[in-house]
Amino acid sequence: MRYVSTRGAAPELGFGDVLLAGLADDGGLYVPVEWPAIDTGPSDEYADVAASVLAPYVAPDLTEAELVQLCRDSYAGFRHPEVAPLVEIGDDQWLLELFHGPTLAFKDMALQLVGRMFDRLLERRDERITIVGATSGDTGSAAIEGVRGCERVQIVILYPEGRTSEVQRRQMTTVDAPNVHTLAVDGTFDDCQDLVKAMFADRRFRESQRLSAVNSINWARIIAQTAYHASAASRMGRPIDICVPTGNFGNVLAGWIARHTGAEIDRLLVATNSNDILTRFIRSRDMTTAGVVPTLSPSMDIQVSSNFERLLFEMNDRDGERTAADLAQFRSDGHLDTSPEAFDRWIRPVFDSSSVDDAETLAEIARVHRETGTLIDPHTATGTVVARRLAGNRPVVTLATAHPAKFPDAVRQATGVHPELPDELADLFDRPERITPVANDLAAVEALVAERCPI
């Protein structure tokens, strides 16, 4: 498998180089030269399904036997034997629980595996890297958990100060490992994401620090997430709709890839909160940025969705120059203009979307608990609202993206019940934190990264 950049001006690479590079040299995101037909394999074990889905994308850098072992090791420690169980919560309404990994969020589904891929390939190449990432809440802790203790990896996570839940923050700032560093940025998640992209765009800094990425700009993250979309569709045994709470579009894109390559997924229902730029685009072709509004679902408080670039590349008939020009214009004036013809071909038949405000989110957490006894977090609640609102004549599987204990204040406000952390995190609030504030300034961030992560 070979990979090209969405902006058309970077060299074609194999999987190993794409994994370690993260972002392409031209600022674009890597995508495969061609899409292989999806294959979930003969086994029902989640690790084996994931290995079957990923196999054509990683060859020959990882052998089939290596990939199977990496997948089995990655998911062996999940708290549920099915890894990602399907739970029925209403008439043709299902949850796909993706929060049974070590940091209680769906990011573990990919990053437990991606961390092991980094370790395997860096050891083979005798290389070291500095991973830099931005998080709106869950990616940071999942990425840290995936690579903590890796001798060949330093990791720096930027998070927006005061805009994550306390549990999310503490899962990052209480990790006592010499290769783990967190920076509290005075700004929004979009600011953190811009700083990460700017570090990659600074060629001197990127090369001197051997930068790599674990955000969903890294292709390995996306294809690892594609596996659970495909697995859910296979287990349901008939065509389904999938509802995805989203901000950065990576989880939706993974579902699109599964559908595009043959999984029995009919529609992708995109749930947004009050930061509804994706809903406005999907419903009316209006992708215009606005200010980021803090909500009860902070991981979705995003206006610039990085992974939409990969779908835009397809909408532009894989024209990298045109995609780069579109994105430059979007950055310049905050508006992305796509052709009606491309919209009618790529968006209208596949996607639908709706937004959910905080009041509706709280009411939905209360309703689900009252009717089913199940506690859900506020991100998942936006999804279950939209799943019912846009339901058709197929089962709808909503991705349950986080454990309710990651957002105890919202859950308690809605239900009066305080969700408890699993035993392995019961002492989280007793662990000392290591907090490093930093201005929303590229020079200041680069200086801290260089100081903390000598290569």
C-alpha positions as CSV (number, residue, x, y, z in Angstrom):
1,M,0.0,0.0,0.0
2,R,1.2,3.5,-0.9
3,Y,0.0,6.8,0.3
4,V,-0.3,10.3,-1.2
5,S,-0.9,13.7,0.4
6,T,-4.3,15.5,0.2
7,R,-2.4,18.6,-1.0
8,G,-0.5,16.8,-3.8
9,A,3.0,18.1,-3.3
10,A,4.6,15.6,-0.9
11,P,6.3,12.3,-1.8
12,E,4.4,9.1,-2.0
13,L,5.2,6.9,1.1
14,G,4.6,3.5,2.5
15,F,2.8,2.8,5.7
16,G,5.7,2.9,8.1
17,D,6.9,6.3,6.9
18,V,3.3,7.6,7.0
19,L,2.9,6.4,10.6
20,L,6.1,8.1,11.7
21,A,5.6,11.3,9.7
22,G,2.0,12.0,10.8
23,L,1.6,15.1,8.7
24,A,2.8,15.3,5.1
25,D,5.7,17.6,4.1
26,D,3.2,19.9,2.2
27,G,0.9,20.2,5.2
28,G,-1.6,17.7,3.9
29,L,-2.9,14.5,5.3
30,Y,-2.0,11.1,3.9
31,V,-4.6,8.8,2.3
32,P,-4.1,5.5,0.4
33,V,-3.5,5.6,-3.3
34,E,-6.5,3.2,-3.7
35,W,-9.2,1.9,-1.4
36,P,-9.1,-1.9,-0.8
37,A,-12.3,-3.8,-0.3
38,I,-13.0,-4.2,3.4
39,D,-12.6,-7.7,5.0
40,T,-13.5,-8.4,8.6
41,G,-12.2,-11.9,8.4
42,P,-13.7,-15.2,9.7
43,S,-13.2,-14.6,13.5
44,D,-15.7,-12.8,15.8
45,E,-12.8,-11.8,18.2
46,Y,-12.5,-8.0,18.0
47,A,-8.7,-8.1,17.8
48,D,-8.8,-10.5,14.8
49,V,-11.4,-8.4,13.1
50,A,-9.3,-5.3,13.5
51,A,-6.2,-7.1,12.1
52,S,-8.2,-8.2,9.0
53,V,-9.5,-4.7,8.4
54,L,-6.0,-3.1,8.8
55,A,-4.0,-5.8,6.9
56,P,-4.1,-4.3,3.4
57,Y,-3.2,-0.8,4.7
58,V,0.0,-1.8,6.7
59,A,1.7,-4.3,4.3
60,P,4.6,-4.9,3.9
61,D,5.8,-2.8,6.9
62,L,4.0,-5.1,9.3
63,T,3.5,-8.8,8.5
64,E,0.1,-10.5,9.0
65,A,1.4,-12.3,12.1
66,E,2.9,-9.2,13.6
67,L,-0.4,-7.3,13.1
68,V,-2.5,-10.0,14.7
69,Q,-0.2,-10.1,17.7
70,L,-0.2,-6.3,18.0
71,C,-4.0,-6.2,17.9
72,R,-4.4,-9.0,20.5
73,D,-1.9,-7.3,22.8
74,S,-3.6,-3.9,22.4
75,Y,-7.1,-5.1,23.3
76,A,-6.2,-7.8,25.9
77,G,-6.5,-5.3,28.8
78,F,-9.9,-3.8,28.0
79,R,-12.4,-4.2,30.7
80,H,-15.1,-5.9,28.6
81,P,-14.5,-9.3,26.9
82,E,-16.1,-8.1,23.7
83,V,-13.9,-4.9,23.7
84,A,-16.6,-2.9,22.0
85,P,-20.0,-4.4,23.0
86,L,-23.3,-3.5,21.3
87,V,-26.0,-2.6,23.8
88,E,-29.7,-2.2,22.9
89,I,-31.3,0.9,24.5
90,G,-34.5,1.2,22.6
91,D,-36.5,0.0,19.5
92,D,-33.7,-0.4,16.9
93,Q,-31.5,2.0,18.9
94,W,-28.1,0.6,20.0
95,L,-25.0,1.8,21.7
96,L,-21.5,0.7,20.6
97,E,-19.6,1.1,23.8
98,L,-16.1,2.3,23.0
99,F,-14.9,3.3,26.5
100,H,-13.7,0.1,28.0
101,G,-10.0,0.8,27.4
102,P,-7.5,2.3,30.0
103,T,-8.5,6.0,29.7
104,L,-12.3,5.4,29.4
105,A,-12.7,6.9,25.9
106,F,-13.0,5.7,22.3
107,K,-9.5,7.1,21.5
108,D,-8.1,4.0,23.3
109,M,-9.5,1.8,20.5
110,A,-6.9,3.3,18.1
111,L,-4.1,4.6,20.3
112,Q,-3.4,1.4,22.2
113,L,-2.7,-0.1,18.8
114,V,-0.9,2.9,17.3
115,G,1.5,3.1,20.3
116,R,2.5,-0.5,19.8
117,M,3.0,0.2,16.1
118,F,5.3,3.1,16.9
119,D,7.3,0.9,19.3
120,R,7.7,-1.9,16.8
121,L,8.8,0.2,13.9
122,L,11.1,2.6,15.8
123,E,12.9,-0.4,17.3
124,R,13.3,-2.0,13.9
125,R,14.7,1.3,12.5
126,D,16.7,2.2,15.6
127,E,15.1,5.7,15.6
128,R,13.6,8.1,18.1
129,I,10.8,10.6,17.7
130,T,8.9,13.4,19.5
131,I,5.2,13.1,19.3
132,V,3.3,16.4,19.5
133,G,-0.5,16.4,19.7
134,A,-3.5,18.6,20.5
135,T,-6.4,17.4,22.5
136,S,-9.9,18.6,23.2
137,G,-10.0,16.1,26.1
138,D,-9.6,12.4,25.3
139,T,-6.9,12.1,22.7
140,G,-4.2,13.3,25.1
141,S,-4.7,10.8,27.8
142,A,-5.2,7.9,25.3
143,A,-2.0,8.9,23.4
144,I,0.0,9.2,26.6
145,E,-1.3,5.8,27.8
146,G,-0.3,4.3,24.4
147,V,3.3,5.4,24.6
148,R,4.2,6.0,28.2
149,G,7.4,4.2,29.0
150,C,8.4,3.8,25.4
151,E,12.2,4.5,25.4
152,R,12.2,5.8,21.8
153,V,9.3,8.2,22.1
154,Q,8.9,11.6,23.8
155,I,5.3,12.9,23.8
156,V,4.0,16.5,24.3
157,I,0.3,17.1,24.5
158,L,-1.2,20.5,24.2
159,Y,-4.7,21.0,25.8
160,P,-6.9,24.2,26.1
161,E,-6.6,25.4,29.7
162,G,-9.9,25.3,31.5
163,R,-11.7,23.7,28.6
164,T,-11.5,20.0,29.4
165,S,-13.2,18.1,32.3
166,E,-11.3,17.7,35.5
167,V,-11.1,14.0,34.9
168,Q,-9.7,14.5,31.4
169,R,-7.1,16.9,32.6
170,R,-6.0,14.8,35.5
171,Q,-5.6,11.7,33.3
172,M,-2.9,13.7,31.5
173,T,-1.3,15.8,34.2
174,T,-0.9,13.0,36.8
175,V,1.1,10.6,34.6
176,D,4.5,10.3,36.2
177,A,6.7,9.1,33.3
178,P,9.9,10.8,32.0
179,N,8.8,10.8,28.4
180,V,5.4,12.4,29.0
181,H,4.9,16.2,28.9
182,T,1.7,18.3,28.9
183,L,1.2,22.0,28.1
184,A,-1.9,24.0,29.2
185,V,-2.4,26.5,26.3
186,D,-4.2,29.8,26.9
187,G,-6.7,29.3,24.2
188,T,-9.2,26.9,22.5
189,F,-8.7,23.4,21.0
190,D,-8.5,25.0,17.6
191,D,-5.6,27.1,18.9
192,C,-3.8,24.0,20.1
193,Q,-4.4,22.3,16.8
194,D,-3.1,25.3,14.9
195,L,0.1,25.3,17.1
196,V,0.7,21.6,16.3
197,K,0.2,22.2,12.6
198,A,2.6,25.2,12.8
199,M,5.3,23.1,14.4
200,F,5.0,20.6,11.6
201,A,5.1,23.4,9.0
202,D,8.4,24.7,10.6
203,R,10.7,22.4,8.7
204,R,13.8,23.2,10.8
205,F,12.0,22.5,14.0
206,R,10.2,19.4,12.7
207,E,13.4,17.8,11.5
208,S,15.5,18.7,14.5
209,Q,12.9,17.3,16.9
210,R,11.9,14.3,14.7
211,L,8.2,15.3,15.1
212,S,5.4,12.8,14.7
213,A,1.7,12.9,15.4
214,V,-1.0,10.9,17.1
215,N,-3.9,13.2,16.5
216,S,-6.3,11.9,13.9
217,I,-4.2,13.7,11.3
218,N,-2.1,10.5,11.6
219,W,-3.5,7.9,9.1
220,A,-3.0,5.0,11.5
221,R,-5.4,6.5,13.9
222,I,-8.2,6.7,11.3
223,I,-7.8,3.2,9.9
224,A,-7.7,1.7,13.4
225,Q,-11.0,3.4,14.1
226,T,-12.5,2.1,10.9
227,A,-12.3,-1.4,12.4
228,Y,-15.0,-0.9,15.0
229,H,-17.4,0.6,12.4
230,A,-16.9,-2.4,10.2
231,S,-17.2,-4.8,13.2
232,A,-20.5,-3.2,14.3
233,A,-22.0,-3.5,10.9
234,S,-20.9,-7.1,10.6
235,R,-22.3,-8.1,14.0
236,M,-25.7,-6.4,13.3
237,G,-26.0,-8.6,10.2
238,R,-28.1,-6.1,8.2
239,P,-27.6,-2.6,6.9
240,I,-27.4,0.0,9.7
241,D,-27.1,3.7,10.2
242,I,-24.3,4.9,12.5
243,C,-24.6,8.0,14.6
244,V,-21.3,9.7,15.5
245,P,-20.9,12.5,18.1
246,T,-18.0,14.5,16.5
247,G,-16.0,17.6,16.4
248,N,-12.8,16.9,14.5
249,F,-14.5,14.6,11.9
250,G,-12.0,11.7,12.4
251,N,-14.5,9.3,13.8
252,V,-17.0,10.1,11.1
253,L,-14.3,9.7,8.4
254,A,-13.5,6.3,9.8
255,G,-17.2,5.3,9.3
256,W,-17.2,6.8,5.8
257,I,-14.1,4.6,4.9
258,A,-15.8,1.5,6.3
259,R,-18.9,2.3,4.2
260,H,-16.9,3.3,1.1
261,T,-15.0,0.1,1.1
262,G,-18.0,-2.2,1.6
263,A,-19.3,-2.3,5.1
264,E,-23.1,-2.5,5.4
265,I,-23.6,1.0,6.6
266,D,-26.3,3.1,4.9
267,R,-26.1,6.6,6.5
268,L,-23.7,8.4,8.8
269,L,-25.6,10.6,11.2
270,V,-23.3,13.4,12.5
271,A,-24.2,14.7,15.9
272,T,-22.8,18.1,16.9
273,N,-23.3,20.4,19.9
274,S,-23.8,24.2,19.7
275,N,-20.5,24.3,17.7
276,D,-22.5,23.2,14.7
277,I,-20.4,23.9,11.6
278,L,-20.5,20.3,10.4
279,T,-24.3,20.2,10.8
280,R,-24.7,23.5,8.8
281,F,-22.5,22.1,6.1
282,I,-24.2,18.7,5.8
283,R,-27.7,20.2,5.9
284,S,-27.1,23.3,3.7
285,R,-23.6,23.3,2.3
286,D,-22.6,26.1,4.6
287,M,-19.2,25.6,6.1
288,T,-18.5,29.0,7.8
289,T,-16.6,29.3,11.0
290,A,-17.9,31.0,14.1
291,G,-16.5,31.5,17.6
292,V,-16.1,28.3,19.7
293,V,-18.8,28.0,22.4
294,P,-17.9,26.1,25.6
295,T,-20.4,23.3,26.2
296,L,-21.0,20.3,28.4
297,S,-19.5,18.1,25.6
298,P,-16.0,19.8,25.4
299,S,-14.4,17.3,23.1
300,M,-16.8,18.5,20.4
301,D,-16.1,22.2,20.9
302,I,-14.3,22.6,17.6
303,Q,-14.8,24.8,14.5
304,V,-12.0,23.6,12.2
305,S,-12.3,19.8,11.7
306,S,-9.0,18.6,10.5
307,N,-10.1,15.3,9.0
308,F,-12.7,16.9,6.7
309,E,-9.7,17.6,4.5
310,R,-9.5,13.9,3.6
311,L,-13.1,13.8,2.4
312,L,-12.6,17.2,0.6
313,F,-9.8,15.5,-1.3
314,E,-12.2,12.9,-2.6
315,M,-14.9,15.6,-3.3
316,N,-12.2,17.4,-5.4
317,D,-11.6,14.2,-7.5
318,R,-8.3,13.7,-5.6
319,D,-6.9,17.0,-7.0
320,G,-4.3,18.0,-4.3
321,E,-3.6,21.5,-5.7
322,R,-7.3,22.3,-5.7
323,T,-7.7,20.9,-2.1
324,A,-4.8,23.1,-0.9
325,A,-6.3,26.2,-2.5
326,D,-9.7,25.5,-1.0
327,L,-8.2,25.1,2.5
328,A,-6.1,28.2,2.1
329,Q,-9.2,30.1,1.3
330,F,-11.0,28.6,4.2
331,R,-8.2,29.7,6.6
332,S,-8.3,33.2,5.0
333,D,-12.0,34.0,5.2
334,G,-13.5,31.3,7.3
335,H,-15.7,29.9,4.5
336,L,-15.3,26.8,2.4
337,D,-17.1,26.8,-0.9
338,T,-17.7,23.3,-2.4
339,S,-19.4,22.7,-5.7
340,P,-23.1,21.7,-5.6
341,E,-22.2,18.7,-7.9
342,A,-19.6,17.3,-5.5
343,F,-22.0,17.9,-2.6
344,D,-24.8,16.0,-4.3
345,R,-22.4,13.1,-5.1
346,W,-20.4,12.8,-1.8
347,I,-22.4,14.3,1.0
348,R,-26.2,14.3,0.4
349,P,-26.6,10.5,-0.2
350,V,-24.4,9.5,2.8
351,F,-24.6,12.0,5.6
352,D,-27.3,13.7,7.7
353,S,-26.7,15.8,10.8
354,S,-28.3,17.7,13.6
355,S,-27.1,19.8,16.6
356,V,-27.9,19.4,20.3
357,D,-27.6,22.1,22.9
358,D,-26.7,21.7,26.5
359,A,-30.3,21.7,27.8
360,E,-31.2,18.9,25.3
361,T,-28.0,17.0,26.3
362,L,-28.9,17.1,30.0
363,A,-32.5,16.0,29.3
364,E,-31.3,13.1,27.2
365,I,-28.9,11.9,29.9
366,A,-31.8,11.9,32.3
367,R,-34.2,10.2,29.8
368,V,-31.8,7.3,29.0
369,H,-31.1,6.7,32.7
370,R,-34.8,6.9,33.5
371,E,-35.9,4.5,30.8
372,T,-33.0,2.1,30.7
373,G,-31.0,2.5,33.9
374,T,-27.9,3.3,31.8
375,L,-25.7,6.3,32.4
376,I,-24.2,8.0,29.4
377,D,-21.8,10.9,29.1
378,P,-22.8,14.2,27.4
379,H,-21.0,13.5,24.1
380,T,-22.9,10.2,23.7
381,A,-26.1,12.0,24.7
382,T,-25.8,14.3,21.7
383,G,-25.6,11.1,19.6
384,T,-28.6,9.4,21.0
385,V,-30.7,12.5,20.5
386,V,-29.7,12.7,16.9
387,A,-30.1,9.0,16.4
388,R,-33.8,9.2,17.4
389,R,-34.3,12.5,15.7
390,L,-33.0,11.2,12.3
391,A,-34.0,7.6,12.6
392,G,-35.2,5.8,9.4
393,N,-36.2,2.2,8.8
394,R,-32.8,0.7,9.9
395,P,-31.2,0.1,13.2
396,V,-29.2,3.0,14.4
397,V,-25.9,2.4,16.2
398,T,-24.7,5.4,18.3
399,L,-21.0,5.5,19.2
400,A,-20.8,5.7,23.0
401,T,-17.5,7.7,23.0
402,A,-16.7,8.1,26.7
403,H,-17.4,6.6,30.1
404,P,-19.9,8.7,32.1
405,A,-17.3,9.0,34.9
406,K,-15.2,11.3,32.7
407,F,-17.9,13.9,32.9
408,P,-19.4,13.4,36.4
409,D,-20.7,16.9,36.9
410,A,-23.0,16.8,33.9
411,V,-24.2,13.3,34.6
412,R,-24.9,14.2,38.2
413,Q,-26.7,17.4,37.2
414,A,-28.9,15.4,34.8
415,T,-29.6,12.3,37.0
416,G,-28.6,13.0,40.6
417,V,-26.3,10.0,40.3
418,H,-22.5,10.4,40.6
419,P,-20.8,7.9,38.2
420,E,-17.9,6.1,39.8
421,L,-14.5,5.7,38.1
422,P,-13.3,2.1,37.6
423,D,-11.2,0.7,40.3
424,E,-7.9,1.3,38.4
425,L,-8.6,5.1,38.4
426,A,-10.3,5.4,41.8
427,D,-7.3,7.4,43.2
428,L,-7.1,9.8,40.3
429,F,-8.1,12.8,42.4
430,D,-5.4,12.0,45.0
431,R,-2.5,11.9,42.5
432,P,-0.3,15.0,42.2
433,E,-0.6,17.0,39.0
434,R,2.1,18.5,36.9
435,I,0.7,21.6,35.1
436,T,2.7,23.8,32.7
437,P,0.9,26.8,31.4
438,V,2.0,28.3,28.1
439,A,0.9,31.2,26.0
440,N,-0.9,30.7,22.6
441,D,2.4,31.5,20.9
442,L,4.4,29.2,18.6
443,A,7.9,30.4,19.7
444,A,7.0,29.8,23.4
445,V,5.6,26.3,22.7
446,E,8.6,25.3,20.5
447,A,11.0,26.4,23.2
448,L,9.3,24.3,25.8
449,V,9.2,21.2,23.5
450,A,12.9,21.6,22.6
451,E,13.8,22.0,26.3
452,R,11.7,19.0,27.5
453,C,12.4,16.6,24.6
454,P,16.1,16.6,23.7
455,I,16.7,14.3,20.7
